[in-house]
Amino acid sequence: MLISKKRHESELSDAVAKATRLNEEILGGLPEAIFILDKDNLIRAPISRSMETLFRRRDLRNMRFEQFLQSIVTEKICAASLDFLRKARNGDVLADLKAGNPLQDVEARISNTDGGSEAKYLNFSFRRMISVADPHQMIVAVSDVTQRVELMSELEELRTYSKIQAACLSSLTRVGSERFAAFLRQGDASMNLINAALKKPARETAAFRAKLDEILREIVQLKAEATLLELQDIEALAQAYEDALINLKKAELLTGTDFLPLAVRLDELFAYLAMMRNMTNVVRAPRAESAAPGETATAPSSKKLRNGSRVTENGTEIIESTKLAALLAQAKQSMSSGGRTVPAGGLESALHAMTEHASQAHNKSVALICEGLSDVPAAYQGVVKNVAIQLIRNAVVHGIESPEERAAAGKPAVGQLQLKFEQREDHSYSLSFDDDGRGLDSALLRRTAVARGLISPEAAEQLSHRQAIKLIFKKGFTTMQEPMAEGGKGMGMALVRRYVAEAGGRVGLASEQGRHTRFRVALPPLEGAQEQSQVA
């Protein structure tokens, strides 16, 4: 009897061990990170190897779920997640445990082995377990959905720009280039008046309100003209601008900082008008009096203008099939390159305006010198614009000293920013940006990165000056104690690195404390540039 009992216990132990090994093999082959969460929100075994790989740590067993979440997500998301689990265990959440789950497509901060961190998008799914010992146990599966989320974001951007370009073409064909060109001329005049009003110096709330009234008059007129011509997209942009102005008028006190969002909105409206102007120029291109082979004959009721275009009696231009196909091809080509075209002339004007607004908001005197922006190829206008905006804002806020500091340092009262774009002999391109401000304090950058949990103290001590100043490119890095409305939350320089990387380029940085900071962006040659140069 005793021998039989021992044999039974041995067989049972072997079966359990075999089941455990099988369970580990199954978990090891799954792409999702999986673990068990008990009633006390403790992480229990089994914990899959994917879990340890994804989060780069092996100390998860018996860790409180709250402590784990605090290391990867914001305090707000953590609190919402714990509340969700509490309701789930009380039966207040639907059976599928999806509705109201705050850990779906959530942005998480994953620590690196070098002491830094990496941003990922994760999806946590919860499933109830049928267990007598602990009926509140849950199986938690974590999936890395970073690629999907970023792809969906890019697709949404492309979809939005595709809609805008389709609206441009629709407006041109419906309204006609002559009438639309007249509207664009009036729109340009309104943009210039608004830009001039934004540049007017103001210190008191009364002066700011006078600026708002002046801008509001021009926007209302522009919206009225867009409504008359059924230009719905421009009408919507003007309406959004008007709403922003009205909201500002409700404020008891106004400062220069309140006007910064208006400068950004104005740039969006200007870019839209400029894109439609470019398409209008294509439609208005001179054409031969007789139709070319393959063109659709003009209707008898049309008339011919001096430039060769044909319009109907009500002024709407008739676009032949070949010309329409060319317009569609142009729109498609623009979308394939990212759709972020910005007229170089308009860009320089917008950058000067933004510099002035930011300078007033921070009580600084700053001058911007631009060179070569008119030579930016269409394919690079988007990245140049985005990078320049971030660099200028960063320089005004962080780099350029106050007038008192500059005087004490023996510097001119007006800080200098220099932005230069040029093509190299090897057909690559260079965007350089220099400021004569306070430079970068590598010691301060190390301390800030450690305080914000972006790098460990040990890793910070090992950084050279050149490596330390590159910490500004880390996502979430900022030396400001309180994030500003126009500055974001330490995203500016991280965005610069992203924009440049997406264009296939690289960014360099040099700085001397107390004297200057210099950025160099190298962009690769465009396809076909060398062939065109050889032909020329």
N, C-alpha and C positions, 0 to 999 in steps of 0.2 A: 504493500500500500504506500509506504514512504517513498519507495523507488518510483512508483507510478506518479506520485504527486510531484516529485522533483523533476521527472521527465516532462510532465505537463507544464510546470513553471518555466523550464528551459525552453520548451517549444514556444510558449507564450512570449517570453523575452526575445527570442529570435524573430518572432513575427512582428513584434513592436519595432525592433531595430530595423527590420527589413522595410516596414511601412514608413519609418522615419526617413530612411535613405531614399526611398521612392518619392516621398513627399519633397525632400530637398532637391532631388533630380528634376522633378516637375517644376518646382518653383524656380530653379536655376535656369530653366529653358524659356521662361516667360519674359517678354520684353518689359512688362509693367513691373514697377516696384510694389511689392505686396508685403503687408504685415497685419497683425491682429491688434485690435484696440479693445481693451477690456472695459468693464463698467466704470472703473476709476480713471479712464483716459490714459492708461499706461500702455506703452508699446510692448507687445508680447511676441514671442516666437509662435509660428515660424516667421522669420524675416528673410525675404528673398535676397539673393546676391545683387539683383538689379537695384534694390533699395540702397544698399551700401555703395554701389557704383554711382548711382545718380546723385546722391547727396555727399559722396566722398567722406564718409565717416562710418565707423564700426562700433560706436558707443550708443546705439539706438535702443538696445534691449533694456526694458524697464524704465526708459525715459518717459517723463510726462509729455503728453501730446502738446500741451500748452507751451512747454519749454522748447520743444522741437519747432513748433510753428513760429515762435518769437525769433528764432534764428534765421528764418527764411522769408517771412512776410511782414507786413506792417502791423502795428498794434491794433489798428482798426479791423483789419481782416482777421486777425487772431481772435479778437473778442467776438466777432460775428460768427466765426467757425465754432467756437465753444458753445455759443448760444444755440446754433443750429443742431449740434449734437445733443444738447440737453433736451431740446424740443423733440428730436427724433426718438430719444429713449422714452419720452413721455407720451409718444403717439401723436404729437402735434404736427408731424411732417408726413407727407404722402409716403406710400409704401415704397416707391422707387427711390426715395432719398435724393432726388435731383432738384425738385422745386425749392428754390431758396438757398441752394448750396453755394456759399461764397467762395469755395475753393475750386471753382470751374474756370479754366483758362486764366488762372491767377498768376501775376508776375511774382516770381520768387528770386531771392538772392542766395546763390549757392557759393559757398566758400571754396577758394582754390588752395592748392597746396603751398603756393607762395605767399599766402596770407591775404591775398586779394579776394575779390568776389566776382561772380559772373551772373548775369541776369538770364533767367529762363522762364518760360510759361509752362505751368503745370496744371494738370487736371486730376483732382482727387475724387474718386468715386467710393461710396460706402454701401456695403451690403450686410444685412443682418445675418447673424449665424444662429442656427438652431442648436442650442447647447443647454443641457440641464444644469451644468455647473455654473454657467454664467449666461443667462438669457439675454443680457445686454451687450454681449460681445459683437464686434463688427469686423468684417474683412475690409481692409482699405487698400485700394489699388491706385497707384500714382503713375500717370503717363506724362511723358515729355512732349508737349504739343507746341513747342517753340516754332518749329518750321511751319506748321499749319497756320498759327496765329499771324506770323510775319507775312506769310504768303497772302492770307486773306486781307491783311492791311494794305499790301501793295496792290492787290486786285481791286480793292475798293477805291484806292487813289486813281488807278487807271480807269475804272468805270466812271468815276466822277469827272475826270478830264475828258473822257470820250463823250460824255453827255454834254459838256460845255462846248466842245468843238462841233458836235452835231447841231447844237442850238445856234452856233455862229453861222454855220452854213445855211440852216433853215431861215434865219433872219435875213441873210443876204439875198436869198432867192425870193423871199416874200416881199421885202421892202424895196430892193433895188439898190445898186451901188451908189447912184447919184444922191438919192435922198438919204441914204445911210451915211455917205461921206459928209454931208452937211451936218448930220447929227453928231458925227465924230468930231468935227471941227468945233462945234459948240461944246461937246464933252471935254475936249482938250482945254478949252478956255476955262471951263468950270474947274477942272483939275488944277490948273495953274493958280486960279484964285483961291481955291481951298488950300493948296500947298503954301501960298503966300500968307494966308491967314494963320496957318499952323506955325509958321516961322516967326510971327510977330512976338516980340518979347512981352511977357506978362508976369507980374508978381502977385497982384491982388486978385481976389475972387471976382470982382467986378470986371476986370480986364479979361479974365478967362471967360466970363459969361458973354462978353462982347464978341470974342472970337467964336464961341459956339453959335451965336446968332448969325454971324456972317457966313460960317460954314453951312449952317442949316439952310439958309436961303438958296445957296448954290445946289445943294443936294436935292432939295424939293423941286427945283426947276429941272434938274437932270432927270429925276424920277418921272416928272410929268411928261417930258419929251419921250422917254423910253416907253411910257404907257401909251402915248399917242401912236407910236410906231409899232406897238405890240412886241417890243423887245423884252420879253418876260424875265430873262436871266439878269439883264442889266437893271431892270426894275427891282428885282429881288435884292440884288447887291446894294442898290441905292437905298432901298427900304431898310435893310439891316444897318446901314450906316446912319440913317435917320434915327432909327430906334436907339442906337448907341448914343447919339447926340442928345436925344430927349432924356435918356436915363442919366446922363451927366448933368443936365440942367436941373435935375431934381436934387442933386447933392447940395448940402449946405455950404461946404467948403470945397474948393477946387485947387489942384496943384498941377505942375507940369507933368508929373507922372501919370495923371489921369488921361493925358492926351496921347500917350504912347500907343495904346491900342488903336486909336484913330489913324495914326500913321500907317500901321500894319494893314488896316482895312482899306485905306486909301490905295496902298500898293496893290492889293488884290483887285480893286476896281480898275485901277490904271492898267494892270496887266491884261485884264479881260478886254478893255477897250482897245488896247494895243494889238491884241491877237485878232480882233475883229477888223481893225484897220488894215493889218497885213493881208488878211483874206480878201478884203475889199479891193486892195491894190491888185491882187491877182485877177479878180473878176473884171476889173476895169482896164486890164491890159489891152493895148491896141490890137486890132485884128483886121485882116484884109476885108475889102468890101464884098468880094464874092466868097461864098462859103467854100471852105476847103473840103476835099474829098472826105466823106464820112460824116460831115457836120449836118445837123438838122437844119432845114431851111427855115428862115425867119417868117413868122406869121405876117400876112398882109397888113394887119392893123398896127404893126410896130413902126417905129421911126428910128433913124440912125443919128447918133450923136457925133460930135467932131472927133472924138477919140476912137471912133469905129465901133463902139458898143451899140447894141440895139435894145431899146426899151419899149414897153407897151405905152398906151396913151396915158395911163395913170402913173407912169414913171418907174414901173418895175422892170428890171433888166431881164432879158431873155438869155439864159445860159445854154449854149449848145451842149450836146451829150458828151463830146470829147472834153470840153472844158470842165463840165461837171465831174467827169471821171478823174480829171487831173486834180481837182480840188479835193475829192475824196481820197485820192492817193496821197496827197500832201498831208491831209489830216491823219491818215493812217501812219505815215512815216513819222510825223511829230509825236503820235502816241507811242510808237514803238521805241522812241528815244527817251520816253519818260514823260512827255507832254508838259514839261515845266519850262517852256520858252518864255524868256523875259527880254523885252527890247533893251539893248545896252544903254541907249540914251536915257530911257525911263529909269533904268536901274541906278545909274549914277545920280540922277535927280532924287530918287527915293532914298539912296544911301546918305546923301547930304542932308536931306530933311530929317532922317532918323537920327543922324549924329547931332543935329541941332536940338532936337527934342530931348534926347537923352542927356545932353549937356545941361540944358536948362533944368531938367528934373533933378540932376545931382549937383547943381550949382558949380559947374565947371566950365571952363572955356576951352573948346576943342575945335580944331580945324582939320578937315579931311581933304587930302589931295589924292585924286584918282588919275590913273594913267592907263590907257590901253583898253578900257572897258568897251569901247566901240568896236574892238577887234575880236571880242569873244564869240566863238562859233556858236551857232544855235544849239548844238548838242551839249555845250558846256555852260550855257547861260543859267540853267537851273542850279547847278552845283555852285557856280561862282556867286550867284545871288545868295543862296542859303549860307554858304561859308562866310561871305563878307558880312552879312547881317550879324551872325554870331560873334565874329571877331571884333567888329566895331562896338557892339554892345558890351562885350567883355572888357575891351580896352577902356571905354568911357567909365564903366562901373568900377573896375578893379585896377586898371593900369595907370590912367592919368590921375595925377595928384590934384588936390584942391589948389586954388590960386595961392593961398598962404603957404602951403607946403612947397610949391614950385618956387616961390620967391625965396624961401629960406634955403632951398637947395641951389639957388643961383640959376634957375631955369627961366626961360621966357614964360610969361603969364599964360599964353595960349599953348595948350598941348597939341602936338602934331601927330596925325595919323596919315600914313601913306599906303595906298592900295594900288598895286601895279599888276597888270596882266600882260604877258608877252609870249610870243612863239619862239621856241628855240631852233637852232640850226638843224637839229635832228627831227624837227616837226612835232616835238612834244611841246607842252605848254607849261607856263609857270605863273602862279599867282602868289605874290609876296605881300605881306602886311607887316608894317612896322609902327610902333608907337614909342614916343620918347618919355614914357612914364616911369613908375617906380621899379619896374622889373619884377622878377619872381624871387621870393625868399624861399630857398629850398628847405631851410629848417622849419619855417612855418608850414610849408606844404607837407612835410613829413608828419608834423604834430597833428595837423588837420586830418590827414588820411587815417592816422591811427585812431583819432577821436571819433571819426565817423565809421569805424569798423571796416574800412576799405583795404587795410593792410595791417599786418601784425607789427608790434614794436620792434621785434627782432629783425624782420624784413626791412623795416624802415631804416634802421641803423646801417644796413649794408648798401643802401642806395647811394650812388654818386650824385653830384649836383645835376648832371645831365639826366640821370634817371629820375631824380626827385621831381624836377620841373615837369616831367611828362605825366605826373600824377594828375594834372589838371584834366587829362583826357578821360579819366575814369568816370563812369556813370555815377551820378550822385555826389561828385566832389564839388564842394564850394567852400570858400573861406568866409562867406557871409553867415552871420549868426541867424538871421531871419531871411528866408527866401523872399525875393521881391516879385511883384506881379509881372514885371517885364522880364525877369531873369530866370524864372522857372526854379527848379530844385536841383541845381548842379548838372543840368543837361546840356548847357551850351557847347562846351568843348567836346563832350562825348558825341554830340551831333555833328560837329565839324569832322571828327575822325570818321564817323559813319558816312557822311556825305562823300568825303574824299575816297573812302574805300569802295563805295558803291560805284564810283566813276572809274575805278581801277587805278587810282593814284595813291600818293603817299604824302604825309605831312611831316615837316620838320619844325623844330622849335629851338630857339636860342634866346638866352636872356642874361643880362648883367644887372644885378641889383642896383637900384638907384639911377639907372641910365636908360635902359630900353628893353623891349621884348620884340622878337622877330619870328614870324611864322613864314614858312616856305611850303607851298603846295605844288607838287609836281603832278601833272596830268598827262596821260599817254597820248601818242599821236592818234588822230582820228583815221578811221579806215579810208583809204583812197587819197590821203593827203599827199603822200610821197609821189604817187602816180600823177596827180594834178600838177605838182611842182615840176616834175620832169617834162610834162607836156608843155607847160608854160615856158 
